[in-house]
Amino acid sequence: MCKQFKIGITTDINNRAVSDDYWLGGYDYMVVLYRTQSKQRVIDMEQYLIKRFKKYKECKNIRPGGEGKLKWGPPYYAYLAMKIE
């Protein structure tokens, strides 16, 4: 069962999965939800997913999405990071 999750975007899914705020923050699993060549589409997807799932107490996103820096790309990825019980 998922006890916490965060939705985010990145251009480097492998590096993001092992970054300090996820790996050292106790997140166990990361899955790609969406992949695109369009920076605007991945931002739109992140905002949609956060808005859709923010109502759940397990969702730990604070901001509405789209404010993260995408250093490289395409491709762009929307992901779900989870802490599992």
mmCIF file as gemmi writes it, N, C-alpha and C atoms, coordinates in Angstrom:
data_model
loop_
_atom_site.group_PDB
_atom_site.id
_atom_site.type_symbol
_atom_site.label_atom_id
_atom_site.label_alt_id
_atom_site.label_comp_id
_atom_site.label_asym_id
_atom_site.label_entity_id
_atom_site.label_seq_id
_atom_site.pdbx_PDB_ins_code
_atom_site.Cartn_x
_atom_site.Cartn_y
_atom_site.Cartn_z
_atom_site.occupancy
_atom_site.B_iso_or_equiv
_atom_site.pdbx_formal_charge
_atom_site.auth_seq_id
_atom_site.auth_asym_id
_atom_site.pdbx_PDB_model_num
ATOM 1 N N . MET Axp A 1 ? 0.835 -1.183 0 1 0 ? 1 A 1
ATOM 2 C CA . MET Axp A 1 ? 0 0 0 1 0 ? 1 A 1
ATOM 3 C C . MET Axp A 1 ? 0.881 1.247 0 1 0 ? 1 A 1
ATOM 4 N N . CYS Axp A 2 ? 0.459 2.253 -0.734 1 0 ? 2 A 1
ATOM 5 C CA . CYS Axp A 2 ? 1.207 3.504 -0.83 1 0 ? 2 A 1
ATOM 6 C C . CYS Axp A 2 ? 0.824 4.412 0.346 1 0 ? 2 A 1
ATOM 7 N N . LYS Axp A 3 ? 1.828 4.802 1.138 1 0 ? 3 A 1
ATOM 8 C CA . LYS Axp A 3 ? 1.529 5.681 2.276 1 0 ? 3 A 1
ATOM 9 C C . LYS Axp A 3 ? 1.767 7.153 1.959 1 0 ? 3 A 1
ATOM 10 N N . GLN Axp A 4 ? 2.59 7.443 0.953 1 0 ? 4 A 1
ATOM 11 C CA . GLN Axp A 4 ? 2.818 8.817 0.495 1 0 ? 4 A 1
ATOM 12 C C . GLN Axp A 4 ? 3.232 8.782 -0.963 1 0 ? 4 A 1
ATOM 13 N N . PHE Axp A 5 ? 2.92 9.86 -1.683 1 0 ? 5 A 1
ATOM 14 C CA . PHE Axp A 5 ? 3.386 9.96 -3.058 1 0 ? 5 A 1
ATOM 15 C C . PHE Axp A 5 ? 3.562 11.41 -3.466 1 0 ? 5 A 1
ATOM 16 N N . LYS Axp A 6 ? 4.385 11.599 -4.479 1 0 ? 6 A 1
ATOM 17 C CA . LYS Axp A 6 ? 4.61 12.899 -5.098 1 0 ? 6 A 1
ATOM 18 C C . LYS Axp A 6 ? 4.601 12.734 -6.603 1 0 ? 6 A 1
ATOM 19 N N . ILE Axp A 7 ? 4.078 13.727 -7.281 1 0 ? 7 A 1
ATOM 20 C CA . ILE Axp A 7 ? 4.046 13.783 -8.729 1 0 ? 7 A 1
ATOM 21 C C . ILE Axp A 7 ? 5.053 14.839 -9.158 1 0 ? 7 A 1
ATOM 22 N N . GLY Axp A 8 ? 5.83 14.554 -10.19 1 0 ? 8 A 1
ATOM 23 C CA . GLY Axp A 8 ? 6.818 15.52 -10.636 1 0 ? 8 A 1
ATOM 24 C C . GLY Axp A 8 ? 7.157 15.347 -12.107 1 0 ? 8 A 1
ATOM 25 N N . ILE Axp A 9 ? 8.072 16.197 -12.575 1 0 ? 9 A 1
ATOM 26 C CA . ILE Axp A 9 ? 8.549 16.125 -13.957 1 0 ? 9 A 1
ATOM 27 C C . ILE Axp A 9 ? 10.067 16.201 -13.967 1 0 ? 9 A 1
ATOM 28 N N . THR Axp A 10 ? 10.653 15.625 -15.007 1 0 ? 10 A 1
ATOM 29 C CA . THR Axp A 10 ? 12.105 15.615 -15.139 1 0 ? 10 A 1
ATOM 30 C C . THR Axp A 10 ? 12.491 15.335 -16.58 1 0 ? 10 A 1
ATOM 31 N N . THR Axp A 11 ? 13.748 15.536 -16.878 1 0 ? 11 A 1
ATOM 32 C CA . THR Axp A 11 ? 14.307 15.13 -18.169 1 0 ? 11 A 1
ATOM 33 C C . THR Axp A 11 ? 15.271 13.961 -17.993 1 0 ? 11 A 1
ATOM 34 N N . ASP Axp A 12 ? 15.607 13.628 -16.759 1 0 ? 12 A 1
ATOM 35 C CA . ASP Axp A 12 ? 16.557 12.548 -16.466 1 0 ? 12 A 1
ATOM 36 C C . ASP Axp A 12 ? 15.956 11.657 -15.379 1 0 ? 12 A 1
ATOM 37 N N . ILE Axp A 13 ? 15.127 10.724 -15.779 1 0 ? 13 A 1
ATOM 38 C CA . ILE Axp A 13 ? 14.377 9.913 -14.823 1 0 ? 13 A 1
ATOM 39 C C . ILE Axp A 13 ? 15.292 9.086 -13.92 1 0 ? 13 A 1
ATOM 40 N N . ASN Axp A 14 ? 16.382 8.551 -14.441 1 0 ? 14 A 1
ATOM 41 C CA . ASN Axp A 14 ? 17.277 7.729 -13.621 1 0 ? 14 A 1
ATOM 42 C C . ASN Axp A 14 ? 17.96 8.545 -12.534 1 0 ? 14 A 1
ATOM 43 N N . ASN Axp A 15 ? 18.463 9.706 -12.89 1 0 ? 15 A 1
ATOM 44 C CA . ASN Axp A 15 ? 19.114 10.571 -11.909 1 0 ? 15 A 1
ATOM 45 C C . ASN Axp A 15 ? 18.103 11.087 -10.881 1 0 ? 15 A 1
ATOM 46 N N . ARG Axp A 16 ? 16.92 11.416 -11.33 1 0 ? 16 A 1
ATOM 47 C CA . ARG Axp A 16 ? 15.884 11.932 -10.427 1 0 ? 16 A 1
ATOM 48 C C . ARG Axp A 16 ? 15.469 10.889 -9.404 1 0 ? 16 A 1
ATOM 49 N N . ALA Axp A 17 ? 15.425 9.638 -9.811 1 0 ? 17 A 1
ATOM 50 C CA . ALA Axp A 17 ? 14.998 8.567 -8.915 1 0 ? 17 A 1
ATOM 51 C C . ALA Axp A 17 ? 15.949 8.373 -7.738 1 0 ? 17 A 1
ATOM 52 N N . VAL Axp A 18 ? 17.215 8.674 -7.93 1 0 ? 18 A 1
ATOM 53 C CA . VAL Axp A 18 ? 18.188 8.469 -6.851 1 0 ? 18 A 1
ATOM 54 C C . VAL Axp A 18 ? 18.635 9.78 -6.213 1 0 ? 18 A 1
ATOM 55 N N . SER Axp A 19 ? 17.96 10.869 -6.518 1 0 ? 19 A 1
ATOM 56 C CA . SER Axp A 19 ? 18.345 12.158 -5.934 1 0 ? 19 A 1
ATOM 57 C C . SER Axp A 19 ? 18.039 12.189 -4.446 1 0 ? 19 A 1
ATOM 58 N N . ASP Axp A 20 ? 18.654 13.101 -3.759 1 0 ? 20 A 1
ATOM 59 C CA . ASP Axp A 20 ? 18.541 13.198 -2.303 1 0 ? 20 A 1
ATOM 60 C C . ASP Axp A 20 ? 17.109 13.284 -1.797 1 0 ? 20 A 1
ATOM 61 N N . ASP Axp A 21 ? 16.273 14.062 -2.432 1 0 ? 21 A 1
ATOM 62 C CA . ASP Axp A 21 ? 14.932 14.268 -1.895 1 0 ? 21 A 1
ATOM 63 C C . ASP Axp A 21 ? 14.02 13.056 -2.063 1 0 ? 21 A 1
ATOM 64 N N . TYR Axp A 22 ? 14.366 12.118 -2.896 1 0 ? 22 A 1
ATOM 65 C CA . TYR Axp A 22 ? 13.559 10.904 -3.027 1 0 ? 22 A 1
ATOM 66 C C . TYR Axp A 22 ? 14.227 9.714 -2.356 1 0 ? 22 A 1
ATOM 67 N N . TRP Axp A 23 ? 15.375 9.324 -2.839 1 0 ? 23 A 1
ATOM 68 C CA . TRP Axp A 23 ? 16.056 8.152 -2.289 1 0 ? 23 A 1
ATOM 69 C C . TRP Axp A 23 ? 16.336 8.321 -0.797 1 0 ? 23 A 1
ATOM 70 N N . LEU Axp A 24 ? 16.996 9.406 -0.428 1 0 ? 24 A 1
ATOM 71 C CA . LEU Axp A 24 ? 17.311 9.625 0.979 1 0 ? 24 A 1
ATOM 72 C C . LEU Axp A 24 ? 16.082 10.06 1.778 1 0 ? 24 A 1
ATOM 73 N N . GLY Axp A 25 ? 15.064 10.527 1.08 1 0 ? 25 A 1
ATOM 74 C CA . GLY Axp A 25 ? 13.817 10.921 1.738 1 0 ? 25 A 1
ATOM 75 C C . GLY Axp A 25 ? 12.881 9.769 2.014 1 0 ? 25 A 1
ATOM 76 N N . GLY Axp A 26 ? 13.308 8.551 1.703 1 0 ? 26 A 1
ATOM 77 C CA . GLY Axp A 26 ? 12.515 7.377 2.04 1 0 ? 26 A 1
ATOM 78 C C . GLY Axp A 26 ? 11.546 6.909 0.978 1 0 ? 26 A 1
ATOM 79 N N . TYR Axp A 27 ? 11.629 7.485 -0.212 1 0 ? 27 A 1
ATOM 80 C CA . TYR Axp A 27 ? 10.751 7.022 -1.293 1 0 ? 27 A 1
ATOM 81 C C . TYR Axp A 27 ? 11.305 5.72 -1.847 1 0 ? 27 A 1
ATOM 82 N N . ASP Axp A 28 ? 10.41 4.748 -2.05 1 0 ? 28 A 1
ATOM 83 C CA . ASP Axp A 28 ? 10.801 3.398 -2.419 1 0 ? 28 A 1
ATOM 84 C C . ASP Axp A 28 ? 10.717 3.104 -3.907 1 0 ? 28 A 1
ATOM 85 N N . TYR Axp A 29 ? 9.872 3.814 -4.61 1 0 ? 29 A 1
ATOM 86 C CA . TYR Axp A 29 ? 9.532 3.403 -5.966 1 0 ? 29 A 1
ATOM 87 C C . TYR Axp A 29 ? 9.192 4.625 -6.8 1 0 ? 29 A 1
ATOM 88 N N . MET Axp A 30 ? 9.603 4.599 -8.065 1 0 ? 30 A 1
ATOM 89 C CA . MET Axp A 30 ? 9.251 5.673 -8.99 1 0 ? 30 A 1
ATOM 90 C C . MET Axp A 30 ? 8.816 5.048 -10.312 1 0 ? 30 A 1
ATOM 91 N N . VAL Axp A 31 ? 7.74 5.564 -10.856 1 0 ? 31 A 1
ATOM 92 C CA . VAL Axp A 31 ? 7.225 5.053 -12.117 1 0 ? 31 A 1
ATOM 93 C C . VAL Axp A 31 ? 6.959 6.219 -13.069 1 0 ? 31 A 1
ATOM 94 N N . VAL Axp A 32 ? 7.287 6.026 -14.339 1 0 ? 32 A 1
ATOM 95 C CA . VAL Axp A 32 ? 7.002 7.033 -15.357 1 0 ? 32 A 1
ATOM 96 C C . VAL Axp A 32 ? 5.524 6.934 -15.721 1 0 ? 32 A 1
ATOM 97 N N . LEU Axp A 33 ? 4.835 8.068 -15.658 1 0 ? 33 A 1
ATOM 98 C CA . LEU Axp A 33 ? 3.416 8.125 -16.007 1 0 ? 33 A 1
ATOM 99 C C . LEU Axp A 33 ? 3.188 8.632 -17.423 1 0 ? 33 A 1
ATOM 100 N N . TYR Axp A 34 ? 4.121 9.457 -17.9 1 0 ? 34 A 1
ATOM 101 C CA . TYR Axp A 34 ? 3.911 10.133 -19.181 1 0 ? 34 A 1
ATOM 102 C C . TYR Axp A 34 ? 5.255 10.532 -19.756 1 0 ? 34 A 1
ATOM 103 N N . ARG Axp A 35 ? 5.41 10.371 -21.056 1 0 ? 35 A 1
ATOM 104 C CA . ARG Axp A 35 ? 6.637 10.765 -21.763 1 0 ? 35 A 1
ATOM 105 C C . ARG Axp A 35 ? 6.228 11.539 -23.003 1 0 ? 35 A 1
ATOM 106 N N . THR Axp A 36 ? 6.904 12.664 -23.255 1 0 ? 36 A 1
ATOM 107 C CA . THR Axp A 36 ? 6.554 13.504 -24.391 1 0 ? 36 A 1
ATOM 108 C C . THR Axp A 36 ? 7.778 14.25 -24.892 1 0 ? 36 A 1
ATOM 109 N N . GLN Axp A 37 ? 7.68 14.753 -26.098 1 0 ? 37 A 1
ATOM 110 C CA . GLN Axp A 37 ? 8.715 15.605 -26.673 1 0 ? 37 A 1
ATOM 111 C C . GLN Axp A 37 ? 8.427 17.077 -26.384 1 0 ? 37 A 1
ATOM 112 N N . SER Axp A 38 ? 7.274 17.367 -25.822 1 0 ? 38 A 1
ATOM 113 C CA . SER Axp A 38 ? 6.833 18.744 -25.596 1 0 ? 38 A 1
ATOM 114 C C . SER Axp A 38 ? 6.973 19.154 -24.129 1 0 ? 38 A 1
ATOM 115 N N . LYS Axp A 39 ? 7.742 20.195 -23.914 1 0 ? 39 A 1
ATOM 116 C CA . LYS Axp A 39 ? 7.917 20.715 -22.559 1 0 ? 39 A 1
ATOM 117 C C . LYS Axp A 39 ? 6.591 21.213 -21.993 1 0 ? 39 A 1
ATOM 118 N N . GLN Axp A 40 ? 5.809 21.912 -22.798 1 0 ? 40 A 1
ATOM 119 C CA . GLN Axp A 40 ? 4.536 22.438 -22.306 1 0 ? 40 A 1
ATOM 120 C C . GLN Axp A 40 ? 3.552 21.309 -21.957 1 0 ? 40 A 1
ATOM 121 N N . ARG Axp A 41 ? 3.554 20.253 -22.746 1 0 ? 41 A 1
ATOM 122 C CA . ARG Axp A 41 ? 2.642 19.14 -22.463 1 0 ? 41 A 1
ATOM 123 C C . ARG Axp A 41 ? 2.989 18.434 -21.157 1 0 ? 41 A 1
ATOM 124 N N . VAL Axp A 42 ? 4.269 18.265 -20.864 1 0 ? 42 A 1
ATOM 125 C CA . VAL Axp A 42 ? 4.625 17.605 -19.608 1 0 ? 42 A 1
ATOM 126 C C . VAL Axp A 42 ? 4.287 18.5 -18.419 1 0 ? 42 A 1
ATOM 127 N N . ILE Axp A 43 ? 4.445 19.805 -18.575 1 0 ? 43 A 1
ATOM 128 C CA . ILE Axp A 43 ? 4.052 20.743 -17.515 1 0 ? 43 A 1
ATOM 129 C C . ILE Axp A 43 ? 2.546 20.679 -17.304 1 0 ? 43 A 1
ATOM 130 N N . ASP Axp A 44 ? 1.79 20.679 -18.391 1 0 ? 44 A 1
ATOM 131 C CA . ASP Axp A 44 ? 0.329 20.581 -18.29 1 0 ? 44 A 1
ATOM 132 C C . ASP Axp A 44 ? -0.102 19.28 -17.613 1 0 ? 44 A 1
ATOM 133 N N . MET Axp A 45 ? 0.574 18.182 -17.957 1 0 ? 45 A 1
ATOM 134 C CA . MET Axp A 45 ? 0.242 16.887 -17.362 1 0 ? 45 A 1
ATOM 135 C C . MET Axp A 45 ? 0.528 16.884 -15.87 1 0 ? 45 A 1
ATOM 136 N N . GLU Axp A 46 ? 1.669 17.424 -15.462 1 0 ? 46 A 1
ATOM 137 C CA . GLU Axp A 46 ? 1.995 17.489 -14.038 1 0 ? 46 A 1
ATOM 138 C C . GLU Axp A 46 ? 0.94 18.296 -13.294 1 0 ? 46 A 1
ATOM 139 N N . GLN Axp A 47 ? 0.579 19.442 -13.817 1 0 ? 47 A 1
ATOM 140 C CA . GLN Axp A 47 ? -0.426 20.278 -13.155 1 0 ? 47 A 1
ATOM 141 C C . GLN Axp A 47 ? -1.769 19.569 -13.062 1 0 ? 47 A 1
ATOM 142 N N . TYR Axp A 48 ? -2.166 18.88 -14.136 1 0 ? 48 A 1
ATOM 143 C CA . TYR Axp A 48 ? -3.421 18.14 -14.123 1 0 ? 48 A 1
ATOM 144 C C . TYR Axp A 48 ? -3.399 17.04 -13.053 1 0 ? 48 A 1
ATOM 145 N N . LEU Axp A 49 ? -2.314 16.248 -13.029 1 0 ? 49 A 1
ATOM 146 C CA . LEU Axp A 49 ? -2.232 15.14 -12.078 1 0 ? 49 A 1
ATOM 147 C C . LEU Axp A 49 ? -2.218 15.621 -10.633 1 0 ? 49 A 1
ATOM 148 N N . ILE Axp A 50 ? -1.475 16.685 -10.362 1 0 ? 50 A 1
ATOM 149 C CA . ILE Axp A 50 ? -1.451 17.223 -8.995 1 0 ? 50 A 1
ATOM 150 C C . ILE Axp A 50 ? -2.836 17.721 -8.607 1 0 ? 50 A 1
ATOM 151 N N . LYS Axp A 51 ? -3.484 18.456 -9.486 1 0 ? 51 A 1
ATOM 152 C CA . LYS Axp A 51 ? -4.832 18.959 -9.19 1 0 ? 51 A 1
ATOM 153 C C . LYS Axp A 51 ? -5.794 17.796 -8.942 1 0 ? 51 A 1
ATOM 154 N N . ARG Axp A 52 ? -5.68 16.754 -9.743 1 0 ? 52 A 1
ATOM 155 C CA . ARG Axp A 52 ? -6.581 15.604 -9.646 1 0 ? 52 A 1
ATOM 156 C C . ARG Axp A 52 ? -6.386 14.802 -8.363 1 0 ? 52 A 1
ATOM 157 N N . PHE Axp A 53 ? -5.136 14.67 -7.894 1 0 ? 53 A 1
ATOM 158 C CA . PHE Axp A 53 ? -4.844 13.796 -6.762 1 0 ? 53 A 1
ATOM 159 C C . PHE Axp A 53 ? -4.5 14.534 -5.468 1 0 ? 53 A 1
ATOM 160 N N . LYS Axp A 54 ? -4.478 15.849 -5.468 1 0 ? 54 A 1
ATOM 161 C CA . LYS Axp A 54 ? -4.14 16.634 -4.276 1 0 ? 54 A 1
ATOM 162 C C . LYS Axp A 54 ? -5.133 16.405 -3.136 1 0 ? 54 A 1
ATOM 163 N N . LYS Axp A 55 ? -6.34 15.995 -3.455 1 0 ? 55 A 1
ATOM 164 C CA . LYS Axp A 55 ? -7.373 15.786 -2.437 1 0 ? 55 A 1
ATOM 165 C C . LYS Axp A 55 ? -7.062 14.61 -1.509 1 0 ? 55 A 1
ATOM 166 N N . TYR Axp A 56 ? -6.152 13.749 -1.899 1 0 ? 56 A 1
ATOM 167 C CA . TYR Axp A 56 ? -5.803 12.601 -1.074 1 0 ? 56 A 1
ATOM 168 C C . TYR Axp A 56 ? -4.703 12.981 -0.088 1 0 ? 56 A 1
ATOM 169 N N . LYS Axp A 57 ? -4.856 12.571 1.159 1 0 ? 57 A 1
ATOM 170 C CA . LYS Axp A 57 ? -3.882 12.919 2.206 1 0 ? 57 A 1
ATOM 171 C C . LYS Axp A 57 ? -2.499 12.349 1.915 1 0 ? 57 A 1
ATOM 172 N N . GLU Axp A 58 ? -2.429 11.281 1.123 1 0 ? 58 A 1
ATOM 173 C CA . GLU Axp A 58 ? -1.145 10.679 0.779 1 0 ? 58 A 1
ATOM 174 C C . GLU Axp A 58 ? -0.339 11.518 -0.211 1 0 ? 58 A 1
ATOM 175 N N . CYS Axp A 59 ? -0.989 12.438 -0.902 1 0 ? 59 A 1
ATOM 176 C CA . CYS Axp A 59 ? -0.311 13.301 -1.87 1 0 ? 59 A 1
ATOM 177 C C . CYS Axp A 59 ? 0.478 14.379 -1.131 1 0 ? 59 A 1
ATOM 178 N N . LYS Axp A 60 ? 1.765 14.418 -1.343 1 0 ? 60 A 1
ATOM 179 C CA . LYS Axp A 60 ? 2.634 15.353 -0.627 1 0 ? 60 A 1
ATOM 180 C C . LYS Axp A 60 ? 3.108 16.513 -1.492 1 0 ? 60 A 1
ATOM 181 N N . ASN Axp A 61 ? 2.514 16.7 -2.662 1 0 ? 61 A 1
ATOM 182 C CA . ASN Axp A 61 ? 2.835 17.872 -3.478 1 0 ? 61 A 1
ATOM 183 C C . ASN Axp A 61 ? 2.299 19.118 -2.784 1 0 ? 61 A 1
ATOM 184 N N . ILE Axp A 62 ? 3.106 20.156 -2.741 1 0 ? 62 A 1
ATOM 185 C CA . ILE Axp A 62 ? 2.722 21.417 -2.113 1 0 ? 62 A 1
ATOM 186 C C . ILE Axp A 62 ? 2.348 22.436 -3.187 1 0 ? 62 A 1
ATOM 187 N N . ARG Axp A 63 ? 3.149 22.532 -4.215 1 0 ? 63 A 1
ATOM 188 C CA . ARG Axp A 63 ? 2.922 23.492 -5.301 1 0 ? 63 A 1
ATOM 189 C C . ARG Axp A 63 ? 2.019 22.885 -6.377 1 0 ? 63 A 1
ATOM 190 N N . PRO Axp A 64 ? 1.444 23.712 -7.234 1 0 ? 64 A 1
ATOM 191 C CA . PRO Axp A 64 ? 0.518 23.207 -8.253 1 0 ? 64 A 1
ATOM 192 C C . PRO Axp A 64 ? 1.191 22.529 -9.448 1 0 ? 64 A 1
ATOM 193 N N . GLY Axp A 65 ? 2.51 22.615 -9.552 1 0 ? 65 A 1
ATOM 194 C CA . GLY Axp A 65 ? 3.224 21.978 -10.658 1 0 ? 65 A 1
ATOM 195 C C . GLY Axp A 65 ? 3.614 22.966 -11.741 1 0 ? 65 A 1
ATOM 196 N N . GLY Axp A 66 ? 4.616 22.571 -12.527 1 0 ? 66 A 1
ATOM 197 C CA . GLY Axp A 66 ? 5.081 23.401 -13.63 1 0 ? 66 A 1
ATOM 198 C C . GLY Axp A 66 ? 6.191 24.359 -13.274 1 0 ? 66 A 1
ATOM 199 N N . GLU Axp A 67 ? 6.558 24.435 -12.007 1 0 ? 67 A 1
ATOM 200 C CA . GLU Axp A 67 ? 7.579 25.403 -11.612 1 0 ? 67 A 1
ATOM 201 C C . GLU Axp A 67 ? 8.984 24.808 -11.546 1 0 ? 67 A 1
ATOM 202 N N . GLY Axp A 68 ? 9.119 23.504 -11.732 1 0 ? 68 A 1
ATOM 203 C CA . GLY Axp A 68 ? 10.423 22.862 -11.695 1 0 ? 68 A 1
ATOM 204 C C . GLY Axp A 68 ? 11.243 23.177 -12.934 1 0 ? 68 A 1
ATOM 205 N N . LYS Axp A 69 ? 12.566 23.116 -12.792 1 0 ? 69 A 1
ATOM 206 C CA . LYS Axp A 69 ? 13.462 23.375 -13.918 1 0 ? 69 A 1
ATOM 207 C C . LYS Axp A 69 ? 13.696 22.083 -14.688 1 0 ? 69 A 1
ATOM 208 N N . LEU Axp A 70 ? 13.531 22.15 -15.991 1 0 ? 70 A 1
ATOM 209 C CA . LEU Axp A 70 ? 13.817 21.031 -16.873 1 0 ? 70 A 1
ATOM 210 C C . LEU Axp A 70 ? 15.099 21.374 -17.623 1 0 ? 70 A 1
ATOM 211 N N . LYS Axp A 71 ? 16.23 20.848 -17.153 1 0 ? 71 A 1
ATOM 212 C CA . LYS Axp A 71 ? 17.54 21.251 -17.657 1 0 ? 71 A 1
ATOM 213 C C . LYS Axp A 71 ? 17.838 20.761 -19.061 1 0 ? 71 A 1
ATOM 214 N N . TRP Axp A 72 ? 17.387 19.572 -19.386 1 0 ? 72 A 1
ATOM 215 C CA . TRP Axp A 72 ? 17.667 18.999 -20.695 1 0 ? 72 A 1
ATOM 216 C C . TRP Axp A 72 ? 16.362 18.582 -21.344 1 0 ? 72 A 1
ATOM 217 N N . GLY Axp A 73 ? 16.479 17.855 -22.422 1 0 ? 73 A 1
ATOM 218 C CA . GLY Axp A 73 ? 15.307 17.301 -23.074 1 0 ? 73 A 1
ATOM 219 C C . GLY Axp A 73 ? 15.12 17.893 -24.444 1 0 ? 73 A 1
ATOM 220 N N . PRO Axp A 74 ? 14.218 17.387 -25.165 1 0 ? 74 A 1
ATOM 221 C CA . PRO Axp A 74 ? 13.346 16.265 -24.848 1 0 ? 74 A 1
ATOM 222 C C . PRO Axp A 74 ? 14.109 14.931 -24.854 1 0 ? 74 A 1
ATOM 223 N N . PRO Axp A 75 ? 13.517 13.869 -24.358 1 0 ? 75 A 1
ATOM 224 C CA . PRO Axp A 75 ? 12.142 13.738 -23.89 1 0 ? 75 A 1
ATOM 225 C C . PRO Axp A 75 ? 11.962 14.269 -22.477 1 0 ? 75 A 1
ATOM 226 N N . TYR Axp A 76 ? 10.718 14.529 -22.149 1 0 ? 76 A 1
ATOM 227 C CA . TYR Axp A 76 ? 10.301 14.989 -20.824 1 0 ? 76 A 1
ATOM 228 C C . TYR Axp A 76 ? 9.422 13.912 -20.203 1 0 ? 76 A 1
ATOM 229 N N . TYR Axp A 77 ? 9.521 13.756 -18.89 1 0 ? 77 A 1
ATOM 230 C CA . TYR Axp A 77 ? 8.784 12.709 -18.185 1 0 ? 77 A 1
ATOM 231 C C . TYR Axp A 77 ? 7.971 13.287 -17.026 1 0 ? 77 A 1
ATOM 232 N N . ALA Axp A 78 ? 6.757 12.795 -16.863 1 0 ? 78 A 1
ATOM 233 C CA . ALA Axp A 78 ? 5.981 13.009 -15.647 1 0 ? 78 A 1
ATOM 234 C C . ALA Axp A 78 ? 6.074 11.687 -14.873 1 0 ? 78 A 1
ATOM 235 N N . TYR Axp A 79 ? 6.293 11.765 -13.56 1 0 ? 79 A 1
ATOM 236 C CA . TYR Axp A 79 ? 6.513 10.564 -12.77 1 0 ? 79 A 1
ATOM 237 C C . TYR Axp A 79 ? 5.726 10.596 -11.472 1 0 ? 79 A 1
ATOM 238 N N . LEU Axp A 80 ? 5.646 9.428 -10.863 1 0 ? 80 A 1
ATOM 239 C CA . LEU Axp A 80 ? 5.038 9.255 -9.548 1 0 ? 80 A 1
ATOM 240 C C . LEU Axp A 80 ? 6.075 8.597 -8.657 1 0 ? 80 A 1
ATOM 241 N N . ALA Axp A 81 ? 6.441 9.253 -7.564 1 0 ? 81 A 1
ATOM 242 C CA . ALA Axp A 81 ? 7.353 8.692 -6.576 1 0 ? 81 A 1
ATOM 243 C C . ALA Axp A 81 ? 6.523 8.274 -5.364 1 0 ? 81 A 1
ATOM 244 N N . MET Axp A 82 ? 6.794 7.075 -4.838 1 0 ? 82 A 1
ATOM 245 C CA . MET Axp A 82 ? 5.954 6.526 -3.763 1 0 ? 82 A 1
ATOM 246 C C . MET Axp A 82 ? 6.76 5.993 -2.594 1 0 ? 82 A 1
ATOM 247 N N . LYS Axp A 83 ? 6.189 6.171 -1.405 1 0 ? 83 A 1
ATOM 248 C CA . LYS Axp A 83 ? 6.645 5.483 -0.206 1 0 ? 83 A 1
ATOM 249 C C . LYS Axp A 83 ? 5.653 4.358 0.034 1 0 ? 83 A 1
ATOM 250 N N . ILE Axp A 84 ? 6.163 3.143 0.133 1 0 ? 84 A 1
ATOM 251 C CA . ILE Axp A 84 ? 5.325 1.964 0.267 1 0 ? 84 A 1
ATOM 252 C C . ILE Axp A 84 ? 5.377 1.461 1.718 1 0 ? 84 A 1
ATOM 253 N N . GLU Axp A 85 ? 4.23 1.01 2.206 1 0 ? 85 A 1
ATOM 254 C CA . GLU Axp A 85 ? 4.177 0.439 3.573 1 0 ? 85 A 1
ATOM 255 C C . GLU Axp A 85 ? 4.633 -0.993 3.552 1 0 ? 85 A 1
